[in-house]
Amino acid sequence: MSSWEFLHRWYMPFAWITAASLVCVPAAIYFQGKMALHTGAALGLPYGEQWVLRDDYLATIVIYLLNLGAAIWFFAGDGTARWAAFWATLLGLGRIILPIALTSMSDVTVAGNQHYIDWGTLRYVLWFQDVQMFLLGIMVWGAFARFVGETGGAAAGEAHFAHA
């Protein structure tokens, strides 16, 4: 076995998405700490002391695109790794789409057609969603491991005939 053989294992897309989450989420939170805060009164809004431009927030999560690196395993020779890549890539898409949807549904347009989000409230929802997506990734990894364990990594046809 060559020293790079492990890269073709079925679990590598899940390892990628887990490692990407462990890097991306703290990096995004770090960048979010540098966003300019605006008061509601300065924006002509009736409440809130911590409003940020929606686009400033979205710029902090561009790093989440690293999650899509799990798609590399679509090109692996093993069918199990390709299926794992499919599920891990879906998780990566969810990690990107959900925060965009949450911020787009809750933004407020002020004069000048600028979109702001109430960072004082929304950040906890977004951070909790990050934790949920991480845990979902671990759960899918575990479920997939169970599936692979039952078939011994063999294709479905081979496993079926082995039990017949």
DSSP file (Angstrom, degrees, kcal/mol; ACC not computed):
  #  RESIDUE AA STRUCTURE BP1 BP2  ACC     N-H-->O    O-->H-N    N-H-->O    O-->H-N    TCO  KAPPA ALPHA  PHI   PSI    X-CA   Y-CA   Z-CA
    1    1 A M              0   0    0      0, 0.0     2,-0.0     0, 0.0     5,-0.0   0.000 360.0 360.0 360.0 129.4    0.0    0.0    0.0
    2    2 A S    >   -     0   0    0      1,-0.1     3,-1.4     2,-0.0     4,-0.3  -0.316 360.0-109.9 -74.8 163.0    1.4    3.4   -1.0
    3    3 A S  T 3  S+     0   0    0      1,-0.3     3,-0.3     2,-0.1    -1,-0.1   0.681 118.4  49.2 -68.9 -16.5    1.7    6.1    1.6
    4    4 A W  T >  S+     0   0    0      1,-0.2     3,-1.4     2,-0.1    -1,-0.3   0.357  79.9  99.3-102.3   4.7   -1.1    8.1   -0.2
    5    5 A E  G X   +     0   0    0     -3,-1.4     3,-2.1     1,-0.3    -1,-0.2   0.824  69.4  69.4 -60.3 -34.0   -3.5    5.2   -0.5
    6    6 A F  G >  S+     0   0    0     -4,-0.3     3,-1.6     1,-0.3    -1,-0.3   0.751  84.1  71.9 -60.0 -23.4   -5.5    6.4    2.6
    7    7 A L  G <  S+     0   0    0     -3,-1.4    -1,-0.3     1,-0.3    -2,-0.2   0.705  94.1  54.9 -65.0 -18.2   -6.7    9.4    0.5
    8    8 A H  G <  S+     0   0    0     -3,-2.1    -1,-0.3    -4,-0.2    73,-0.2   0.327  81.4 118.9 -98.1   6.9   -9.0    7.0   -1.4
    9    9 A R  S X  S-     0   0    0     -3,-1.6     3,-1.2    -4,-0.1    67,-0.0  -0.362  75.0-116.7 -71.9 154.5  -10.7    5.6    1.7
   10   10 A W  T 3  S+     0   0    0      1,-0.2     4,-0.4     2,-0.1    -1,-0.1   0.784 109.8  57.5 -63.9 -28.9  -14.5    6.1    1.9
   11   11 A Y  T 3> S+     0   0    0      1,-0.2     4,-2.4     2,-0.1     3,-0.3   0.572  79.9  89.9 -82.1  -9.1  -14.2    8.2    5.1
   12   12 A M  H <> S+     0   0    0     -3,-1.2     4,-2.7     1,-0.2    -1,-0.2   0.857  82.3  54.4 -62.6 -38.1  -12.0   10.9    3.7
   13   13 A P  H  > S+     0   0    0      0, 0.0     4,-2.3     0, 0.0    -1,-0.2   0.907 112.5  45.6 -60.9 -37.2  -14.9   13.2    2.4
   14   14 A F  H  > S+     0   0    0     -4,-0.4     4,-2.2    -3,-0.3    -2,-0.2   0.881 111.6  51.1 -71.5 -37.5  -16.3   13.1    5.9
   15   15 A A  H  X S+     0   0    0     -4,-2.4     4,-2.7     2,-0.2     5,-0.2   0.903 110.7  50.8 -63.0 -39.4  -12.9   13.8    7.4
   16   16 A W  H  X S+     0   0    0     -4,-2.7     4,-3.1     2,-0.2    -2,-0.2   0.945 110.8  46.4 -61.9 -48.7  -12.5   16.7    5.0
   17   17 A I  H  X S+     0   0    0     -4,-2.3     4,-1.9     1,-0.2    -1,-0.2   0.858 114.2  48.7 -67.0 -33.6  -15.9   18.2    5.9
   18   18 A T  H  X S+     0   0    0     -4,-2.2     4,-2.2     2,-0.2    -1,-0.2   0.934 114.1  45.0 -69.1 -46.4  -15.1   17.8    9.6
   19   19 A A  H  X S+     0   0    0     -4,-2.7     4,-1.3     1,-0.2    -2,-0.2   0.899 112.1  52.8 -64.3 -40.2  -11.7   19.4    9.4
   20   20 A A  H  X S+     0   0    0     -4,-3.1     4,-3.7    -5,-0.2     3,-0.3   0.905 109.5  49.3 -62.1 -40.3  -13.0   22.2    7.2
   21   21 A S  H  X S+     0   0    0     -4,-1.9     4,-1.8     1,-0.2    -1,-0.2   0.902 107.6  53.7 -64.3 -40.7  -15.7   22.9    9.8
   22   22 A L  H  < S+     0   0    0     -4,-2.2    -1,-0.2     1,-0.2    -2,-0.2   0.748 120.1  34.0 -67.5 -22.0  -13.1   23.0   12.6
   23   23 A V  H  X S+     0   0    0     -4,-1.3     4,-1.6    -3,-0.3    -2,-0.2   0.848 119.2  47.8 -94.6 -46.1  -11.1   25.5   10.6
   24   24 A C  H  X S+     0   0    0     -4,-3.7     4,-3.0    -5,-0.2     5,-0.2   0.897 106.5  53.1 -68.6 -44.2  -13.8   27.6    8.9
   25   25 A V  H  X S+     0   0    0     -4,-1.8     4,-2.5    -5,-0.3     5,-0.2   0.950 112.2  43.1 -63.8 -50.5  -16.1   28.2   11.8
   26   26 A P  H  > S+     0   0    0      0, 0.0     4,-2.3     0, 0.0    -1,-0.2   0.900 115.2  51.3 -61.3 -37.1  -13.5   29.7   14.1
   27   27 A A  H  X S+     0   0    0     -4,-1.6     4,-2.4     2,-0.2    -2,-0.2   0.927 110.8  48.0 -63.8 -43.6  -12.0   31.7   11.2
   28   28 A A  H  X S+     0   0    0     -4,-3.0     4,-2.4     2,-0.2    -1,-0.2   0.912 111.3  50.1 -62.8 -42.6  -15.5   33.1   10.3
   29   29 A I  H  X S+     0   0    0     -4,-2.5     4,-1.3    -5,-0.2    -1,-0.2   0.889 109.6  52.1 -64.3 -37.8  -16.2   34.0   13.9
   30   30 A Y  H  < S+     0   0    0     -4,-2.3     3,-0.4    -5,-0.2     4,-0.4   0.942 111.8  45.4 -61.1 -47.5  -12.8   35.8   14.1
   31   31 A F  H >< S+     0   0    0     -4,-2.4     3,-1.2     1,-0.2    -2,-0.2   0.848 108.0  58.3 -65.1 -33.5  -13.7   37.8   10.9
   32   32 A Q  H >< S+     0   0    0     -4,-2.4     3,-1.3     1,-0.3    -1,-0.2   0.802  95.7  63.5 -67.6 -27.8  -17.1   38.5   12.3
   33   33 A G  T 3< S+     0   0    0     -4,-1.3    -1,-0.3    -3,-0.4    -2,-0.2   0.684 100.9  53.5 -67.2 -16.7  -15.5   40.2   15.3
   34   34 A K  T <  S+     0   0    0     -3,-1.2    -1,-0.2    -4,-0.4    -2,-0.2   0.364  81.3 118.3 -99.2   3.2  -14.0   42.8   13.0
   35   35 A M  S <  S-     0   0    0     -3,-1.3     2,-0.4    -4,-0.1    -3,-0.0  -0.446  72.8-109.1 -72.3 144.5  -17.4   43.8   11.4
   36   36 A A        -     0   0    0     -2,-0.1    17,-0.4    17,-0.0     2,-0.3  -0.593  32.8-146.3 -74.6 127.9  -18.4   47.4   11.8
   37   37 A L        -     0   0    0     -2,-0.4     2,-0.4    15,-0.1    15,-0.2  -0.748  13.0-166.4 -96.6 143.5  -21.4   47.7   14.1
   38   38 A H  B     -A   51   0A   0     13,-2.3    13,-2.9    -2,-0.3     2,-0.2  -0.958  19.2-121.5-127.4 145.6  -24.1   50.3   13.7
   39   39 A T     >  -     0   0    0     -2,-0.4     4,-1.1    11,-0.2    10,-0.3  -0.534  21.2-122.4 -82.8 154.2  -26.8   51.5   16.1
   40   40 A G  H  >>S+     0   0    0      8,-3.2     5,-3.6     1,-0.2     4,-0.7   0.885 112.9  55.9 -60.8 -38.9  -30.5   51.2   15.1
   41   41 A A  H >45S+     0   0    0      7,-0.4     3,-0.7     1,-0.2    -1,-0.2   0.883 104.1  53.1 -62.8 -39.0  -30.9   55.0   15.7
   42   42 A A  H 345S+     0   0    0      1,-0.2    -1,-0.2     2,-0.1    -2,-0.2   0.782 113.8  43.7 -66.7 -26.1  -28.0   55.8   13.2
   43   43 A L  H 3<5S-     0   0    0     -4,-1.1    68,-0.4    -3,-0.4    -1,-0.2   0.480 118.4-108.7 -96.4  -4.5  -29.8   53.6   10.6
   44   44 A G  T <<5S+     0   0    0     -4,-0.7    -3,-0.2    -3,-0.7    -2,-0.1   0.741  74.1 137.7  82.0  23.6  -33.3   55.0   11.3
   45   45 A L      < -     0   0    0     -5,-3.6    -1,-0.3    -6,-0.2    -2,-0.1  -0.779  58.7-129.1-103.0 148.8  -34.4   51.7   12.9
   46   46 A P  S    S+     0   0    0      0, 0.0     2,-0.3     0, 0.0    -5,-0.1   0.639  82.4  14.7 -74.7 -13.5  -36.5   51.7   16.0
   47   47 A Y  S    S+     0   0    0     -7,-0.1    -2,-0.1    -8,-0.0     0, 0.0  -0.933  79.8  69.7-150.3 170.5  -34.3   49.2   18.0
   48   48 A G        -     0   0    0     -2,-0.3    -8,-3.2    -8,-0.1    -7,-0.4   0.388  37.6-150.1  92.8 140.1  -31.0   47.5   18.2
   49   49 A E  S    S+     0   0    0    -10,-0.3     2,-0.2     1,-0.1    -1,-0.1   0.408  87.0  57.7-116.4  -4.8  -27.5   48.5   19.0
   50   50 A Q        +     0   0    0    -13,-0.1    69,-1.5   -11,-0.1    70,-1.2  -0.587  61.9 152.8-134.2  72.3  -25.6   46.0   16.9
   51   51 A W  E     -AB  38 118A   0    -13,-2.9   -13,-2.3    -2,-0.2     2,-0.3  -0.813  18.0-173.9 -98.8 140.8  -26.6   46.1   13.2
   52   52 A V  E     - B   0 117A   0     65,-2.2    65,-2.7    -2,-0.4     2,-0.2  -0.948  34.9 -94.7-130.5 154.0  -24.1   45.0   10.5
   53   53 A L  E  >  - B   0 116A   0    -17,-0.4     4,-1.9    -2,-0.3     3,-0.4  -0.473  30.5-135.4 -63.4 132.6  -24.2   45.1    6.7
   54   54 A R  H  > S+     0   0    0     61,-3.0     4,-2.7     1,-0.2     5,-0.2   0.895 106.0  54.2 -57.5 -40.3  -25.5   41.8    5.4
   55   55 A D  H  > S+     0   0    0     60,-0.5     4,-1.8     1,-0.2    -1,-0.2   0.832 103.4  55.8 -66.6 -31.7  -22.8   41.8    2.8
   56   56 A D  H  > S+     0   0    0     -3,-0.4     4,-1.0     2,-0.2    -1,-0.2   0.920 110.2  46.0 -64.2 -42.5  -20.1   42.2    5.5
   57   57 A Y  H >X S+     0   0    0     -4,-1.9     3,-1.1     1,-0.2     4,-0.8   0.946 110.5  52.5 -63.5 -47.2  -21.4   39.1    7.2
   58   58 A L  H >< S+     0   0    0     -4,-2.7     3,-0.7     1,-0.3     4,-0.2   0.834 103.9  58.1 -60.2 -31.8  -21.6   37.1    4.0
   59   59 A A  H >< S+     0   0    0     -4,-1.8     3,-0.8     1,-0.2    -1,-0.3   0.811  99.9  58.7 -66.7 -28.4  -18.0   38.1    3.3
   60   60 A T  H << S+     0   0    0     -3,-1.1     3,-0.3    -4,-1.0    -1,-0.2   0.721 105.5  48.8 -73.9 -19.4  -17.0   36.4    6.6
   61   61 A I  T X< S+     0   0    0     -4,-0.8     3,-1.9    -3,-0.7    -1,-0.2   0.321  76.1 100.3-104.3   9.4  -18.4   33.1    5.5
   62   62 A V  G X  S+     0   0    0     -3,-0.8     3,-2.1     1,-0.3    -1,-0.2   0.848  74.2  68.5 -57.8 -31.8  -16.8   32.9    2.1
   63   63 A I  G >  S+     0   0    0     -3,-0.3     3,-1.9     1,-0.3    -1,-0.3   0.720  79.7  78.1 -60.9 -20.3  -14.3   30.5    3.8
   64   64 A Y  G X  S+     0   0    0     -3,-1.9     3,-1.9     1,-0.3     4,-0.3   0.674  71.8  81.9 -63.5 -15.6  -17.2   28.0    4.1
   65   65 A L  G X  S+     0   0    0     -3,-2.1     3,-1.5     1,-0.3    -1,-0.3   0.737  73.4  75.6 -61.7 -20.5  -16.5   27.2    0.4
   66   66 A L  G X  S+     0   0    0     -3,-1.9     3,-2.0     1,-0.3    -1,-0.3   0.794  80.9  70.6 -59.8 -26.7  -13.7   25.0    1.7
   67   67 A N  G X  S+     0   0    0     -3,-1.9     3,-1.4     1,-0.3    -1,-0.3   0.794  85.7  66.4 -60.6 -27.2  -16.5   22.5    2.7
   68   68 A L  G X  S+     0   0    0     -3,-1.5     3,-1.9    -4,-0.3    -1,-0.3   0.564  74.4  89.3 -73.7  -6.2  -17.1   21.9   -1.0
   69   69 A G  G X   +     0   0    0     -3,-2.0     3,-1.9     1,-0.3    -1,-0.3   0.705  68.5  77.9 -61.8 -18.6  -13.6   20.3   -1.2
   70   70 A A  G X  S+     0   0    0     -3,-1.4     3,-1.4     1,-0.3    -1,-0.3   0.740  77.1  74.4 -61.7 -21.0  -15.4   17.0   -0.3
   71   71 A A  G X  S+     0   0    0     -3,-1.9     3,-2.0     1,-0.3     4,-0.3   0.669  74.2  80.9 -67.0 -15.6  -16.5   16.9   -4.0
   72   72 A I  G X  S+     0   0    0     -3,-1.9     3,-1.7     1,-0.3    -1,-0.3   0.846  82.3  64.0 -57.2 -33.7  -12.9   16.0   -4.9
   73   73 A W  G X  S+     0   0    0     -3,-1.4     3,-1.2     1,-0.3    -1,-0.3   0.490  77.8  83.0 -76.4  -1.0  -13.8   12.4   -3.9
   74   74 A F  G <  S+     0   0    0     -3,-2.0    -1,-0.3     1,-0.2    -2,-0.2   0.778  91.9  52.7 -63.3 -24.5  -16.3   12.2   -6.7
   75   75 A F  G <  S+     0   0    0     -3,-1.7    -1,-0.2    -4,-0.3    -2,-0.2   0.313  84.4 117.1 -95.2   7.3  -13.3   11.4   -8.8
   76   76 A A  S <  S-     0   0    0     -3,-1.2     6,-0.1     2,-0.1   -68,-0.0  -0.404  70.5-127.4 -72.9 153.8  -12.1    8.6   -6.6
   77   77 A G  S    S+     0   0    0     -2,-0.1     2,-0.4     4,-0.1    -1,-0.1   0.728  85.8  83.4 -75.0 -21.5  -12.1    5.1   -8.1
   78   78 A D  S  > S-     0   0    0    -70,-0.2     4,-1.6     1,-0.1    -2,-0.1  -0.693  70.2-146.0 -90.6 132.0  -14.1    3.5   -5.3
   79   79 A G  H  > S+     0   0    0     -2,-0.4     4,-2.2     1,-0.2     5,-0.2   0.831  99.7  56.8 -64.3 -33.0  -17.9    3.7   -5.4
   80   80 A T  H  > S+     0   0    0      1,-0.2     4,-2.4     2,-0.2    -1,-0.2   0.903 106.0  49.7 -66.0 -41.1  -18.2    4.0   -1.6
   81   81 A A  H  > S+     0   0    0      2,-0.2     4,-2.3     1,-0.2    -1,-0.2   0.862 109.4  52.9 -64.8 -35.3  -15.9    7.0   -1.6
   82   82 A R  H  X S+     0   0    0     -4,-1.6     4,-2.1     2,-0.2    -2,-0.2   0.913 109.6  47.5 -67.3 -41.2  -18.0    8.6   -4.3
   83   83 A W  H  X S+     0   0    0     -4,-2.2     4,-2.2     2,-0.2    -2,-0.2   0.911 112.0  50.1 -65.0 -40.4  -21.2    8.0   -2.3
   84   84 A A  H  X S+     0   0    0     -4,-2.4     4,-2.7     1,-0.2     5,-0.2   0.899 109.3  52.4 -62.2 -39.4  -19.5    9.5    0.8
   85   85 A A  H  X S+     0   0    0     -4,-2.3     4,-2.5   -12,-0.2    -2,-0.2   0.889 106.7  54.0 -63.1 -39.1  -18.4   12.5   -1.3
   86   86 A F  H  X S+     0   0    0     -4,-2.1     4,-2.0     2,-0.2    -2,-0.2   0.954 113.5  40.3 -59.4 -51.2  -22.0   12.9   -2.4
   87   87 A W  H  X S+     0   0    0     -4,-2.2     4,-2.0     1,-0.2    -2,-0.2   0.895 116.3  49.6 -68.3 -40.1  -23.3   13.1    1.2
   88   88 A A  H  X S+     0   0    0     -4,-2.7     4,-2.2     2,-0.2    -1,-0.2   0.878 110.2  51.1 -66.7 -36.6  -20.4   15.2    2.5
   89   89 A T  H  X S+     0   0    0     -4,-2.5     4,-2.6    -5,-0.2    -1,-0.2   0.884 107.6  53.2 -68.1 -37.7  -20.8   17.6   -0.4
   90   90 A L  H  X S+     0   0    0     -4,-2.0     4,-2.3    -5,-0.2    -2,-0.2   0.913 109.5  49.1 -60.5 -41.6  -24.5   18.0    0.4
   91   91 A L  H  X S+     0   0    0     -4,-2.0     4,-2.2     2,-0.2    -2,-0.2   0.910 110.2  51.1 -63.0 -41.4  -23.5   18.8    4.0
   92   92 A G  H  X S+     0   0    0     -4,-2.2     4,-1.1   -25,-0.2    -2,-0.2   0.892 109.4  50.0 -63.0 -40.3  -21.0   21.3    2.7
   93   93 A L  H  X S+     0   0    0     -4,-2.6     4,-3.3     1,-0.2     3,-0.4   0.901 109.5  51.9 -63.8 -40.5  -23.8   23.0    0.6
   94   94 A G  H  X S+     0   0    0     -4,-2.3     4,-2.3     1,-0.2    -2,-0.2   0.893 104.5  56.1 -62.1 -39.5  -26.0   23.1    3.6
   95   95 A R  H  < S+     0   0    0     -4,-2.2    -1,-0.2     1,-0.2    -2,-0.2   0.807 116.6  37.3 -62.7 -28.2  -23.3   24.8    5.6
   96   96 A I  H  X S+     0   0    0     -4,-1.1     4,-1.2    -3,-0.4    -2,-0.2   0.883 118.7  45.7 -88.5 -44.7  -23.2   27.5    2.9
   97   97 A I  H  X S+     0   0    0     -4,-3.3     4,-2.7     1,-0.2     5,-0.2   0.889 104.7  59.6 -71.2 -41.1  -26.9   27.8    2.0
   98   98 A L  H  X S+     0   0    0     -4,-2.3     4,-2.7    -5,-0.2     5,-0.2   0.920 106.9  43.6 -60.3 -48.2  -28.4   27.9    5.5
   99   99 A P  H  > S+     0   0    0      0, 0.0     4,-2.3     0, 0.0    -1,-0.2   0.876 114.3  51.7 -66.3 -32.9  -26.6   31.0    6.8
  100  100 A I  H  X S+     0   0    0     -4,-1.2     4,-2.2     2,-0.2    -2,-0.2   0.931 112.5  45.8 -65.1 -43.7  -27.3   32.8    3.5
  101  101 A A  H  X S+     0   0    0     -4,-2.7     4,-2.2     2,-0.2     5,-0.2   0.920 112.0  51.4 -64.3 -43.9  -30.9   31.9    3.8
  102  102 A L  H  X S+     0   0    0     -4,-2.7     4,-1.0     1,-0.2    -1,-0.2   0.909 114.3  42.8 -61.3 -42.3  -31.2   32.9    7.4
  103  103 A T  H  X S+     0   0    0     -4,-2.3     4,-0.6     1,-0.2    -1,-0.2   0.862 113.4  51.5 -74.1 -33.8  -29.6   36.3    6.8
  104  104 A S  H  < S+     0   0    0     -4,-2.2     3,-0.4    -5,-0.2    -2,-0.2   0.850 110.5  48.9 -70.9 -32.7  -31.6   37.0    3.7
  105  105 A M  H  < S+     0   0    0     -4,-2.2    -1,-0.2     1,-0.2    -2,-0.2   0.743 118.5  39.0 -76.3 -22.6  -34.9   36.2    5.4
  106  106 A S  H  < S+     0   0    0     -4,-1.0    12,-0.4    -5,-0.2    -1,-0.2   0.315  87.4 116.5-113.4  10.0  -34.1   38.5    8.4
  107  107 A D     <  -     0   0    0     -4,-0.6     2,-0.4    -3,-0.4    10,-0.2  -0.382  51.0-144.4 -79.5 159.8  -32.4   41.5    6.8
  108  108 A V  E     -C  116   0A   0      8,-2.9     8,-2.9    -2,-0.1     2,-0.5  -0.981   8.9-139.0-123.2 132.4  -33.8   45.0    6.8
  109  109 A T  E     -C  115   0A   0     -2,-0.4     6,-0.2     6,-0.2     2,-0.2  -0.814  25.7-178.4 -94.1 128.4  -33.4   47.4    4.0
  110  110 A V  E >>  -C  114   0A   0      4,-2.5     3,-1.3    -2,-0.5     4,-0.7  -0.563  44.0 -50.2-114.0-178.9  -32.6   51.0    4.9
  111  111 A A  T 34 S+     0   0    0    -68,-0.4     3,-0.4     1,-0.3    -1,-0.2  -0.190 126.2  35.9 -52.7 140.4  -32.1   54.2    3.0
  112  112 A G  T 34 S-     0   0    0      1,-0.2    -1,-0.3    -3,-0.1    -3,-0.0   0.515 123.8 -89.0  88.8   6.3  -29.7   53.7    0.1
  113  113 A N  T <4 S+     0   0    0     -3,-1.3     2,-0.3     1,-0.2    -1,-0.2   0.791  79.7 153.7  60.7  30.8  -30.9   50.2   -0.5
  114  114 A Q  E  <  - C   0 110A   0     -4,-0.7    -4,-2.5    -3,-0.4     2,-0.5  -0.725  38.1-138.5 -89.3 139.9  -28.4   48.8    2.0
  115  115 A H  E     - C   0 109A   0     -2,-0.3   -61,-3.0    -6,-0.2   -60,-0.5  -0.877  23.2-176.7-102.9 126.4  -29.3   45.5    3.8
  116  116 A Y  E     -BC  53 108A   0     -8,-2.9    -8,-2.9    -2,-0.5     2,-0.4  -0.887  12.1-152.9-120.2 151.4  -28.6   45.2    7.5
  117  117 A I  E     -B   52   0A   0    -65,-2.7   -65,-2.2    -2,-0.3     2,-1.5  -0.944  28.7-113.3-121.6 148.8  -29.0   42.3    9.9
  118  118 A D  E >>  -B   51   0A   0    -12,-0.4     4,-3.0    -2,-0.4     3,-1.1  -0.631  35.9-178.3 -79.2  90.2  -29.5   42.5   13.7
  119  119 A W  H 3> S+     0   0    0     -2,-1.5     4,-1.6   -69,-1.5     5,-0.2   0.802  73.5  67.1 -64.8 -30.7  -26.2   41.0   14.7
  120  120 A G  H 34 S+     0   0    0    -70,-1.2    -1,-0.3     1,-0.2     4,-0.2   0.828 118.4  22.2 -59.7 -32.2  -27.1   41.2   18.4
  121  121 A T  H X> S+     0   0    0     -3,-1.1     4,-0.8   -71,-0.2     3,-0.7   0.837 122.1  52.4 -99.6 -46.4  -29.8   38.6   17.9
  122  122 A L  H 3X S+     0   0    0     -4,-3.0     4,-2.6     1,-0.2     5,-0.2   0.754  93.1  71.3 -71.3 -26.5  -28.9   36.7   14.7
  123  123 A R  H 3X S+     0   0    0     -4,-1.6     4,-2.7    -5,-0.3    -1,-0.2   0.882  97.6  50.7 -60.9 -37.1  -25.3   35.8   15.6
  124  124 A Y  H <> S+     0   0    0     -3,-0.7     4,-2.2    -5,-0.2    -1,-0.2   0.886 111.0  48.6 -68.5 -37.0  -26.5   33.3   18.2
  125  125 A V  H  X S+     0   0    0     -4,-0.8     4,-2.1     2,-0.2    -2,-0.2   0.926 114.2  46.3 -65.2 -44.6  -28.9   31.6   15.8
  126  126 A L  H  X S+     0   0    0     -4,-2.6     4,-1.8     2,-0.2    -2,-0.2   0.900 113.5  47.7 -66.8 -41.5  -26.1   31.5   13.1
  127  127 A W  H  X S+     0   0    0     -4,-2.7     4,-1.9    -5,-0.2    -1,-0.2   0.896 111.8  50.1 -68.6 -38.7  -23.5   30.1   15.6
  128  128 A F  H  X S+     0   0    0     -4,-2.2     4,-2.5     1,-0.2    -1,-0.2   0.884 108.3  53.8 -64.8 -37.2  -26.0   27.5   16.9
  129  129 A Q  H  X S+     0   0    0     -4,-2.1     4,-2.5     2,-0.2    -1,-0.2   0.871 105.3  54.3 -63.9 -36.8  -26.7   26.5   13.3
  130  130 A D  H  X S+     0   0    0     -4,-1.8     4,-2.1     2,-0.2    -2,-0.2   0.917 109.3  47.5 -61.9 -43.3  -22.9   26.0   12.8
  131  131 A V  H  X S+     0   0    0     -4,-1.9     4,-2.5     2,-0.2    -2,-0.2   0.919 111.7  50.7 -63.9 -43.2  -22.8   23.6   15.7
  132  132 A Q  H  X S+     0   0    0     -4,-2.5     4,-2.6     1,-0.2    -2,-0.2   0.910 109.9  49.5 -62.0 -42.2  -25.9   21.8   14.4
  133  133 A M  H  X S+     0   0    0     -4,-2.5     4,-2.1     2,-0.2    -1,-0.2   0.883 110.4  51.0 -65.5 -37.8  -24.3   21.4   11.0
  134  134 A F  H  X S+     0   0    0     -4,-2.1     4,-1.9     2,-0.2    -2,-0.2   0.943 112.8  45.3 -62.6 -47.3  -21.1   20.1   12.6
  135  135 A L  H  X S+     0   0    0     -4,-2.5     4,-2.5     1,-0.2    -2,-0.2   0.871 110.2  54.4 -65.7 -36.8  -23.0   17.5   14.6
  136  136 A L  H  X S+     0   0    0     -4,-2.6     4,-2.8     2,-0.2     5,-0.2   0.904 106.5  52.6 -61.9 -40.7  -25.1   16.5   11.6
  137  137 A G  H  X S+     0   0    0     -4,-2.1     4,-2.2     2,-0.2    -2,-0.2   0.907 109.8  47.9 -60.7 -42.4  -21.9   15.9    9.7
  138  138 A I  H  X S+     0   0    0     -4,-1.9     4,-2.4     2,-0.2    -2,-0.2   0.904 112.3  50.0 -65.1 -41.0  -20.7   13.6   12.5
  139  139 A M  H  X S+     0   0    0     -4,-2.5     4,-2.7     2,-0.2    -2,-0.2   0.918 111.4  47.1 -64.6 -43.7  -24.0   11.8   12.5
  140  140 A V  H  X S+     0   0    0     -4,-2.8     4,-2.8     2,-0.2     5,-0.2   0.899 111.0  52.8 -65.5 -39.1  -24.0   11.2    8.8
  141  141 A W  H  X S+     0   0    0     -4,-2.2     4,-2.4    -5,-0.2    -2,-0.2   0.934 111.4  46.6 -58.8 -46.8  -20.4   10.0    9.0
  142  142 A G  H  X S+     0   0    0     -4,-2.4     4,-2.0     2,-0.2    -2,-0.2   0.907 112.8  48.8 -63.2 -42.8  -21.5    7.5   11.7
  143  143 A A  H  X S+     0   0    0     -4,-2.7     4,-2.0     1,-0.2    -2,-0.2   0.908 112.5  48.2 -63.6 -41.5  -24.5    6.4    9.7
  144  144 A F  H  X S+     0   0    0     -4,-2.8     4,-2.7     1,-0.2     5,-0.2   0.883 108.5  54.6 -66.9 -37.4  -22.4    5.9    6.6
  145  145 A A  H  X S+     0   0    0     -4,-2.4     4,-2.5     1,-0.2    -1,-0.2   0.888 107.2  50.9 -62.9 -38.3  -19.8    4.0    8.6
  146  146 A R  H  X S+     0   0    0     -4,-2.0     4,-1.9     2,-0.2    -1,-0.2   0.923 110.7  48.9 -63.8 -43.7  -22.6    1.7    9.8
  147  147 A F  H  X S+     0   0    0     -4,-2.0     4,-1.3     1,-0.2     6,-0.2   0.928 113.8  45.1 -61.3 -46.4  -23.7    1.1    6.2
  148  148 A V  H  X>S+     0   0    0     -4,-2.7     5,-1.4     1,-0.2     4,-1.0   0.877 110.6  55.4 -66.7 -37.2  -20.1    0.5    5.0
  149  149 A G  H  <5S+     0   0    0     -4,-2.5    -1,-0.2    -5,-0.2    -2,-0.2   0.857 104.9  52.5 -64.2 -35.9  -19.5   -1.8    8.0
  150  150 A E  H  <5S+     0   0    0     -4,-1.9    -1,-0.2     1,-0.2    -2,-0.2   0.833 117.4  36.7 -70.8 -32.3  -22.5   -4.0    7.1
  151  151 A T  H ><5S-     0   0    0     -4,-1.3     3,-1.6    -5,-0.2    -1,-0.2   0.501 104.3-126.0 -97.6  -4.2  -21.4   -4.6    3.5
  152  152 A G  T 3<5 -     0   0    0     -4,-1.0    -3,-0.2     1,-0.3    -4,-0.1   0.736  67.0 -64.7  67.0  20.5  -17.7   -4.8    4.4
  153  153 A G  T 3 <S+     0   0    0     -5,-1.4    -1,-0.3     1,-0.3   -73,-0.2   0.485 104.0 134.7  80.5   2.0  -17.1   -2.0    1.8
  154  154 A A    <   -     0   0    0     -3,-1.6    -1,-0.3    -6,-0.2    -3,-0.0  -0.449  65.9 -92.7 -81.7 157.7  -18.3   -4.3   -1.0
  155  155 A A     >  -     0   0    0     -2,-0.1     4,-2.2     1,-0.1     3,-0.3  -0.308  40.1-108.3 -64.0 154.8  -20.7   -3.2   -3.7
  156  156 A A  H  > S+     0   0    0      1,-0.2     4,-2.2     2,-0.2     5,-0.2   0.865 118.1  53.6 -56.7 -40.1  -24.3   -3.9   -3.0
  157  157 A G  H  > S+     0   0    0      1,-0.2     4,-2.1     2,-0.2    -1,-0.2   0.911 109.4  47.5 -62.6 -43.5  -24.6   -6.6   -5.6
  158  158 A E  H  > S+     0   0    0     -3,-0.3     4,-1.7     1,-0.2    -1,-0.2   0.902 111.9  49.8 -65.5 -41.7  -21.6   -8.5   -4.1
  159  159 A A  H  X S+     0   0    0     -4,-2.2     4,-1.3     1,-0.2    -1,-0.2   0.893 109.8  52.0 -64.4 -39.6  -22.9   -8.2   -0.5
  160  160 A H  H  X S+     0   0    0     -4,-2.2     4,-0.6    -5,-0.2     3,-0.4   0.924 111.9  44.6 -64.3 -44.6  -26.3   -9.5   -1.6
  161  161 A F  H  < S+     0   0    0     -4,-2.1     3,-0.3     1,-0.2    -1,-0.2   0.782 106.4  61.2 -73.0 -25.7  -24.9  -12.6   -3.4
  162  162 A A  H  < S+     0   0    0     -4,-1.7    -1,-0.2     1,-0.2    -2,-0.2   0.847 109.0  42.6 -67.8 -32.5  -22.6  -13.3   -0.4
  163  163 A H  H  <        0   0    0     -4,-1.3    -1,-0.2    -3,-0.4    -2,-0.2   0.567 360.0 360.0 -88.7 -10.0  -25.6  -13.7    1.9
  164  164 A A     <        0   0    0     -4,-0.6    -1,-0.2    -3,-0.3    -2,-0.1   0.483 360.0 360.0 -78.7 360.0  -27.7  -15.7   -0.6
